[in-house]
Amino acid sequence: MSPNIFSKAAIRKKIHLRLKQLNNLEIAEASLDILAQLGFPDGSKVAIFAGLSKEPQLLKLIVSQPNVKWHLPKVRGPGKMDFLRFEKIEALSQGAFGILEPDHGVEATHLDFMICPGVAFTREGHRLGQGGGFYDRAIPRFPKTKIIGVGFKCQVVDQLPIDKHDCLMDQVIIARTGT
């Protein structure tokens, strides 16, 4: 079978190779730029993520915006995750896929904003995830939530193959630095 350059697997492989080339300083600088573009009203309920090493690092938001009600994903099984309220980074532990997550907390039934990681994004708001379908299953449970994808410049592509279950981002924030 010849690889289709527009297949999801081929795009993931290409972007993962780009991300692998980023060093810790580049990731830190790009993450700070993304953080500077994210601001939420006091009291709002926001789901963020604890990034893998080659994803935007967003947990500093918890300290810089203490009046926001923060939620992190908690993997419950294959393709299933909930968002749990938490207040302190120190209360997180390594969970599924080696990602920091809360051990316990109140499960979100409503979110004002959801910040989504991704492997690739288009400027129009299409997102390609890791392939497990976690966010594409979670997003429809929060129909009034503003969905914001975040990533680095090397993750932006002109187009992505789209399936009916793929969720569109309301906004995509890309680091303005050289990544």
Backbone as CSV, one residue per row, in Angstrom:
resi,resn,N_x,N_y,N_z,CA_x,CA_y,CA_z,C_x,C_y,C_z
1,MET,0.847,-1.168,0.000,0.000,0.000,0.000,0.899,1.239,0.000
2,SER,0.713,2.140,-0.955,1.535,3.353,-0.999,0.965,4.392,-0.046
3,PRO,1.858,5.108,0.663,1.359,6.086,1.630,0.722,7.283,0.934
4,ASN,-0.415,7.684,1.418,-1.102,8.863,0.917,-0.621,10.051,1.740
5,ILE,-0.051,11.067,1.076,0.504,12.196,1.829,-0.570,12.955,2.591
6,PHE,-1.829,12.704,2.251,-2.909,13.367,2.962,-3.569,12.449,3.992
7,SER,-3.003,11.263,4.212,-3.583,10.386,5.221,-3.241,10.937,6.604
8,LYS,-4.101,10.658,7.548,-3.868,11.131,8.914,-2.562,10.578,9.468
9,ALA,-2.291,9.296,9.215,-1.069,8.677,9.732,0.172,9.347,9.145
10,ALA,0.139,9.656,7.850,1.287,10.299,7.210,1.505,11.712,7.761
11,ILE,0.423,12.431,7.991,0.548,13.788,8.540,1.078,13.724,9.969
12,ARG,0.564,12.799,10.760,1.069,12.648,12.135,2.570,12.378,12.129
13,LYS,3.003,11.484,11.272,4.423,11.131,11.205,5.266,12.355,10.832
14,LYS,4.806,13.103,9.847,5.542,14.293,9.383,5.636,15.342,10.492
15,ILE,4.526,15.600,11.172,4.514,16.612,12.231,5.310,16.143,13.441
16,HIS,5.220,14.868,13.792,6.010,14.350,14.911,7.504,14.517,14.643
17,LEU,7.933,14.341,13.400,9.340,14.556,13.054,9.729,16.023,13.229
18,ARG,8.836,16.930,12.843,9.091,18.363,13.044,9.193,18.689,14.536
19,LEU,8.258,18.162,15.315,8.242,18.437,16.759,9.483,17.880,17.452
20,LYS,9.938,16.744,16.987,11.117,16.107,17.580,12.348,17.007,17.457
21,GLN,12.374,17.864,16.443,13.507,18.749,16.208,13.505,19.973,17.136
22,LEU,12.391,20.239,17.806,12.325,21.391,18.704,13.089,21.095,19.985
23,ASN,13.872,22.071,20.442,14.572,21.892,21.713,13.743,22.484,22.848
24,ASN,14.161,22.227,24.068,13.391,22.670,25.243,13.229,24.183,25.293
25,LEU,14.258,24.937,24.894,14.170,26.397,24.910,13.128,26.884,23.908
26,GLU,13.116,26.312,22.718,12.124,26.703,21.710,10.706,26.408,22.199
27,ILE,10.526,25.258,22.820,9.200,24.893,23.338,8.797,25.842,24.460
28,ALA,9.729,26.165,25.343,9.429,27.076,26.453,9.062,28.462,25.943
29,GLU,9.826,28.988,24.985,9.537,30.321,24.438,8.196,30.346,23.701
30,ALA,7.940,29.322,22.903,6.670,29.260,22.168,5.494,29.102,23.136
31,SER,5.697,28.316,24.194,4.636,28.135,25.188,4.321,29.456,25.882
32,LEU,5.348,30.240,26.208,5.123,31.555,26.827,4.330,32.463,25.902
33,ASP,4.620,32.390,24.608,3.876,33.210,23.652,2.407,32.787,23.604
34,ILE,2.149,31.490,23.630,0.757,31.003,23.645,0.072,31.449,24.933
35,LEU,0.774,31.322,26.065,0.208,31.755,27.349,-0.193,33.225,27.303
36,ALA,0.628,34.047,26.658,0.344,35.487,26.567,-0.911,35.761,25.742
37,GLN,-1.305,34.820,24.883,-2.485,34.996,24.043,-3.756,34.429,24.681
38,LEU,-3.603,33.775,25.828,-4.749,33.162,26.507,-5.099,33.958,27.756
39,GLY,-6.320,34.419,27.831,-6.799,35.101,29.026,-8.274,34.774,29.205
40,PHE,-8.670,34.534,30.452,-10.032,34.109,30.721,-10.646,34.955,31.825
41,PRO,-11.937,35.230,31.751,-12.606,36.012,32.795,-12.568,35.278,34.136
42,ASP,-12.459,36.040,35.206,-12.513,35.463,36.546,-13.790,34.639,36.697
43,GLY,-13.675,33.501,37.337,-14.820,32.642,37.587,-15.174,31.703,36.449
44,SER,-14.542,31.873,35.279,-14.882,30.988,34.166,-14.321,29.587,34.405
45,LYS,-14.989,28.609,33.810,-14.578,27.210,33.923,-13.812,26.852,32.657
46,VAL,-12.541,26.494,32.839,-11.652,26.276,31.702,-10.959,24.925,31.811
47,ALA,-11.044,24.151,30.747,-10.297,22.894,30.665,-9.006,23.163,29.902
48,ILE,-7.888,22.822,30.531,-6.598,22.910,29.857,-6.012,21.504,29.827
49,PHE,-4.793,21.380,29.373,-4.141,20.076,29.367,-2.722,20.234,29.891
50,ALA,-2.218,19.167,30.472,-0.818,19.104,30.888,-0.074,18.480,29.716
51,GLY,0.678,19.286,29.008,1.265,18.844,27.752,2.339,17.784,27.873
52,LEU,2.400,16.962,26.838,3.539,16.078,26.666,4.762,16.948,26.404
53,SER,5.941,16.378,26.380,7.168,17.179,26.277,7.243,18.024,25.012
54,LYS,6.612,17.607,23.940,6.670,18.358,22.682,5.359,19.092,22.382
55,GLU,4.562,19.343,23.427,3.320,20.110,23.302,3.469,21.417,24.083
56,PRO,2.599,22.401,23.792,2.630,23.633,24.588,2.478,23.331,26.078
57,GLN,3.261,24.015,26.877,3.238,23.853,28.328,2.388,24.979,28.915
58,LEU,1.214,24.640,29.425,0.220,25.644,29.805,-0.068,25.739,31.297
59,LEU,0.511,24.888,32.110,0.132,24.847,33.527,0.452,26.145,34.280
60,LYS,1.314,27.004,33.736,1.587,28.301,34.381,0.335,29.174,34.438
61,LEU,-0.653,28.883,33.602,-1.911,29.634,33.631,-2.581,29.550,34.995
62,ILE,-2.427,28.427,35.656,-3.077,28.213,36.951,-2.582,29.231,37.971
63,VAL,-1.305,29.533,37.905,-0.707,30.501,38.825,-1.023,31.932,38.386
64,SER,-0.943,32.184,37.079,-1.141,33.552,36.591,-2.605,33.984,36.569
65,GLN,-3.535,33.026,36.557,-4.963,33.346,36.541,-5.666,32.525,37.641
66,PRO,-5.402,32.875,38.911,-5.903,32.061,40.024,-7.422,32.092,40.219
67,ASN,-8.109,33.054,39.626,-9.554,33.156,39.830,-10.377,32.405,38.786
68,VAL,-9.680,31.637,37.947,-10.348,30.776,36.973,-10.533,29.403,37.608
69,LYS,-11.620,28.734,37.280,-11.867,27.371,37.776,-11.287,26.391,36.753
70,TRP,-10.110,25.862,37.067,-9.349,25.029,36.143,-9.770,23.568,36.204
71,HIS,-9.756,22.925,35.033,-10.071,21.499,34.898,-9.005,20.850,34.015
72,LEU,-8.665,19.626,34.348,-7.734,18.844,33.532,-8.389,17.529,33.136
73,PRO,-7.988,16.987,31.980,-8.538,15.698,31.580,-8.052,14.568,32.483
74,LYS,-8.939,13.641,32.722,-8.640,12.409,33.442,-9.104,11.266,32.543
75,VAL,-8.167,10.450,32.079,-8.507,9.332,31.209,-9.201,8.256,32.035
76,ARG,-10.360,7.821,31.544,-11.174,6.828,32.244,-11.153,5.463,31.560
77,GLY,-10.647,5.417,30.347,-10.608,4.171,29.589,-10.346,4.497,28.130
78,PRO,-10.352,3.491,27.260,-10.088,3.743,25.837,-11.045,4.778,25.247
79,GLY,-10.493,5.889,24.772,-11.292,6.935,24.142,-12.193,7.721,25.074
80,LYS,-12.088,7.514,26.367,-12.992,8.168,27.338,-12.188,9.001,28.325
81,MET,-12.540,10.265,28.417,-11.941,11.114,29.436,-12.968,12.115,29.952
82,ASP,-12.780,12.481,31.202,-13.587,13.502,31.848,-12.666,14.646,32.234
83,PHE,-13.255,15.778,32.559,-12.473,16.930,33.005,-12.766,17.164,34.480
84,LEU,-11.718,17.095,35.294,-11.868,17.235,36.738,-11.310,18.564,37.212
85,ARG,-12.029,19.178,38.127,-11.602,20.452,38.739,-10.398,20.182,39.628
86,PHE,-9.417,21.086,39.558,-8.251,21.001,40.437,-7.746,22.405,40.700
87,GLU,-6.961,22.564,41.742,-6.468,23.883,42.117,-4.955,23.973,42.206
88,LYS,-4.286,22.868,42.480,-2.842,22.924,42.692,-2.117,21.943,41.784
89,ILE,-1.090,22.420,41.134,-0.271,21.568,40.273,0.342,20.428,41.082
90,GLU,0.680,20.721,42.329,1.308,19.717,43.193,0.378,18.525,43.458
91,ALA,-0.918,18.707,43.256,-1.882,17.637,43.515,-2.055,16.704,42.308
92,LEU,-1.314,16.951,41.234,-1.430,16.127,40.037,-0.451,14.964,40.097
93,SER,-0.810,13.875,39.433,0.106,12.738,39.346,0.085,12.200,37.917
94,GLN,1.094,11.427,37.602,1.203,10.887,36.260,0.107,9.845,36.034
95,GLY,-0.637,10.059,34.956,-1.732,9.159,34.635,-1.489,8.473,33.304
96,ALA,-2.569,8.265,32.579,-2.499,7.599,31.279,-1.545,8.331,30.340
97,PHE,-0.789,7.591,29.591,0.149,8.114,28.596,1.262,8.963,29.220
98,GLY,1.448,8.862,30.549,2.491,9.631,31.220,2.160,11.101,31.388
99,ILE,0.887,11.463,31.254,0.449,12.857,31.337,-0.050,13.149,32.748
100,LEU,0.296,14.333,33.261,-0.193,14.727,34.573,-1.711,14.883,34.541
101,GLU,-2.370,14.336,35.557,-3.823,14.470,35.669,-4.214,14.438,37.142
102,PRO,-5.390,14.975,37.462,-5.847,14.929,38.854,-6.232,13.502,39.255
103,ASP,-5.932,13.156,40.493,-6.363,11.847,41.017,-7.856,11.861,41.312
104,HIS,-8.341,13.022,41.740,-9.756,13.168,42.076,-10.137,14.631,41.884
105,GLY,-11.417,14.893,41.930,-11.929,16.242,41.750,-13.345,16.171,41.214
106,VAL,-14.025,17.291,41.253,-15.401,17.357,40.761,-15.381,17.347,39.238
107,GLU,-16.176,16.463,38.666,-16.250,16.347,37.212,-17.036,17.518,36.623
108,ALA,-16.501,18.105,35.560,-17.169,19.229,34.899,-18.408,18.759,34.159
109,THR,-19.496,19.489,34.356,-20.704,19.258,33.573,-20.920,20.417,32.598
110,HIS,-20.215,21.497,32.836,-20.252,22.683,31.975,-18.854,23.284,31.957
111,LEU,-18.402,23.714,30.791,-17.133,24.436,30.651,-17.385,25.663,29.795
112,ASP,-16.713,26.752,30.132,-16.803,27.947,29.297,-15.816,27.882,28.129
113,PHE,-14.634,27.319,28.414,-13.572,27.209,27.414,-12.901,25.842,27.540
114,MET,-12.471,25.296,26.414,-11.673,24.080,26.418,-10.461,24.321,25.517
115,ILE,-9.269,24.148,26.088,-8.029,24.295,25.339,-7.598,22.906,24.894
116,CYS,-7.434,22.721,23.587,-7.139,21.402,23.030,-5.732,21.322,22.451
117,PRO,-5.032,20.248,22.785,-3.778,19.977,22.088,-4.100,19.354,20.737
118,GLY,-3.107,19.214,19.915,-3.293,18.534,18.637,-1.953,18.246,18.008
119,VAL,-1.961,17.390,17.038,-0.745,17.123,16.269,-0.625,18.176,15.176
120,ALA,-1.752,18.499,14.533,-1.754,19.481,13.449,-3.059,20.264,13.469
121,PHE,-2.981,21.488,12.945,-4.145,22.370,12.853,-4.130,23.079,11.509
122,THR,-5.313,23.433,11.027,-5.403,24.370,9.911,-5.815,25.721,10.494
123,ARG,-5.580,26.762,9.768,-5.976,28.100,10.231,-7.497,28.215,10.321
124,GLU,-8.211,27.359,9.598,-9.682,27.373,9.606,-10.264,26.645,10.814
125,GLY,-9.416,26.008,11.622,-9.907,25.386,12.835,-9.997,23.870,12.819
126,HIS,-9.551,23.239,11.756,-9.540,21.777,11.749,-8.352,21.298,12.583
127,ARG,-8.546,20.177,13.260,-7.535,19.638,14.175,-7.323,18.166,13.896
128,LEU,-6.069,17.759,13.976,-5.714,16.353,13.912,-5.077,15.998,15.243
129,GLY,-5.694,15.063,15.957,-5.177,14.660,17.256,-4.219,13.486,17.151
130,GLN,-3.955,12.865,18.286,-3.027,11.737,18.343,-3.628,10.461,17.751
131,GLY,-4.945,10.419,17.602,-5.576,9.257,16.986,-6.446,8.441,17.925
132,GLY,-6.484,8.806,19.204,-7.293,8.052,20.156,-8.740,8.509,20.239
133,GLY,-9.046,9.654,19.667,-10.409,10.156,19.667,-10.894,10.740,20.985
134,PHE,-9.989,10.960,21.937,-10.395,11.447,23.259,-11.109,12.799,23.176
135,TYR,-10.497,13.773,22.506,-11.123,15.098,22.424,-12.331,15.089,21.494
136,ASP,-12.270,14.340,20.397,-13.419,14.289,19.485,-14.642,13.649,20.139
137,ARG,-14.446,12.833,21.150,-15.574,12.278,21.910,-16.005,13.229,23.033
138,ALA,-15.047,13.945,23.618,-15.360,14.824,24.749,-16.025,16.129,24.319
139,ILE,-15.582,16.732,23.252,-16.070,18.047,22.835,-17.598,18.085,22.666
140,PRO,-18.223,17.104,22.013,-19.688,17.171,21.850,-20.463,17.157,23.170
141,ARG,-19.851,16.720,24.255,-20.529,16.729,25.557,-20.623,18.140,26.136
142,PHE,-19.919,19.107,25.510,-19.905,20.489,25.987,-20.264,21.424,24.825
143,PRO,-21.522,21.379,24.365,-21.897,22.085,23.134,-21.800,23.609,23.190
144,LYS,-21.836,24.203,24.372,-21.779,25.671,24.457,-20.389,26.178,24.818
145,THR,-19.426,25.295,24.846,-18.062,25.635,25.219,-17.297,26.172,24.022
146,LYS,-16.499,27.223,24.244,-15.617,27.721,23.188,-14.389,26.820,23.163
147,ILE,-14.120,26.216,22.007,-13.033,25.261,21.842,-11.845,25.964,21.182
148,ILE,-10.703,25.924,21.862,-9.507,26.633,21.384,-8.371,25.624,21.218
149,GLY,-7.894,25.471,20.001,-6.733,24.638,19.737,-5.474,25.471,19.893
150,VAL,-4.416,24.881,20.428,-3.141,25.586,20.595,-2.001,24.733,20.061
151,GLY,-1.040,25.395,19.424,0.097,24.662,18.882,1.217,25.585,18.444
152,PHE,2.206,24.960,17.840,3.394,25.656,17.349,3.279,25.869,15.837
153,LYS,4.075,26.780,15.298,4.030,27.065,13.862,4.240,25.817,13.015
154,CYS,5.123,24.932,13.464,5.427,23.730,12.677,4.257,22.754,12.632
155,GLN,3.191,23.026,13.377,2.018,22.153,13.394,0.899,22.651,12.480
156,VAL,1.101,23.780,11.846,0.075,24.344,10.969,0.236,23.758,9.571
157,VAL,-0.867,23.254,9.041,-0.885,22.700,7.684,-2.012,23.374,6.900
158,ASP,-1.925,23.286,5.592,-2.937,23.924,4.753,-4.281,23.195,4.799
159,GLN,-4.235,21.867,4.849,-5.478,21.111,4.892,-5.249,19.786,5.609
160,LEU,-6.341,19.238,6.096,-6.329,17.958,6.790,-7.459,17.084,6.267
161,PRO,-7.268,15.775,6.249,-8.404,14.903,5.944,-9.387,14.974,7.109
162,ILE,-10.639,15.157,6.802,-11.655,15.353,7.833,-12.683,14.233,7.774
163,ASP,-12.957,13.659,8.935,-14.017,12.666,9.059,-15.200,13.311,9.777
164,LYS,-16.365,12.698,9.695,-17.572,13.300,10.271,-17.474,13.468,11.785
165,HIS,-16.678,12.649,12.463,-16.548,12.746,13.919,-15.510,13.776,14.369
166,ASP,-14.721,14.328,13.437,-13.689,15.300,13.792,-14.328,16.635,14.167
167,CYS,-13.926,17.171,15.308,-14.515,18.415,15.819,-13.712,19.627,15.375
168,LEU,-14.427,20.648,14.990,-13.831,21.908,14.558,-13.539,22.788,15.769
169,MET,-12.386,23.438,15.759,-12.036,24.390,16.810,-12.734,25.717,16.515
170,ASP,-13.150,26.422,17.568,-13.709,27.760,17.383,-12.600,28.772,17.112
171,GLN,-11.407,28.471,17.619,-10.253,29.356,17.473,-8.999,28.494,17.544
172,VAL,-7.974,28.889,16.803,-6.673,28.227,16.891,-5.640,29.288,17.228
173,ILE,-4.898,29.048,18.303,-3.836,29.964,18.716,-2.504,29.277,18.450
174,ILE,-1.709,29.924,17.635,-0.403,29.393,17.246,0.672,30.332,17.802
175,ALA,1.729,29.746,18.337,2.840,30.553,18.855,3.370,31.441,17.730
176,ARG,3.638,32.688,18.071,4.127,33.642,17.069,5.650,33.596,16.953
177,THR,6.298,32.756,17.747,7.760,32.631,17.699,8.154,31.667,16.602
178,GLY,9.425,31.402,16.458,9.967,30.655,15.326,9.736,29.167,15.280
179,THR,8.904,28.603,16.121,8.701,27.153,16.092,7.729,26.793,15.023
